[in-house]
Amino acid sequence: MNGESRLPRVRFNPEVNLGHILQIIALTGAVVTGYVSLQRDMASMRAEYQVAIAGFESRLAVAEHAMVERRQEDREFAAEMRAAVVEIQKGLNNLQLQLVERAKAR
């Protein structure tokens, strides 16, 4: 124990005085204030996120609606093209028959 410093001896006193009560009140007030502040911050963040999510949901709904319309337009276009191809095939068949009949007539 030559080079070691001696730690002071701690003594606990069971007395409670006004300073102790004020410290407890200040500490309790700080905890309550921190809790209320945290709750308020969480509520405002929740409101901001709800607004952001509502915006994303509306954009998603618009995009889904546009996709449905696009699919419908694609189906209609495909049906029109099928009908046009059928008409072209009929015209080609008629032309082929006319060419065969002309060749037979000569």
Steps between C-alpha positions, in 0.01 A plus 500: 500500500790730457405649159126459528277789598237426751141542393283710728266308713136545396250546776128485444278717711134396535386863534279646228511875466353761266790470253434129457131563437579771245740264320233229485243750368744631238593148388136392483412815305783433254381143445138609448605783268718263298217248472246763389746646250572155359128424467441833321790435263371151426150634434630762256720244324205262478290776341778580250538134408125458460493794259796357308341154486170650379691673220672177403172309510331756275789480252481123513125507435551731200775274364285188548208670323729599213627142475144365486409750228815410306420129520146569376634710211751226414222239497282719280791566264581128482135419421493767227824369351370143504187614317713694249726197444194283440370752244841512329510119487153492347604759242816301417298181466255677266789640297659156481171350380466772236855435377435126482173556311674736253774246446240230432308729265804555279 
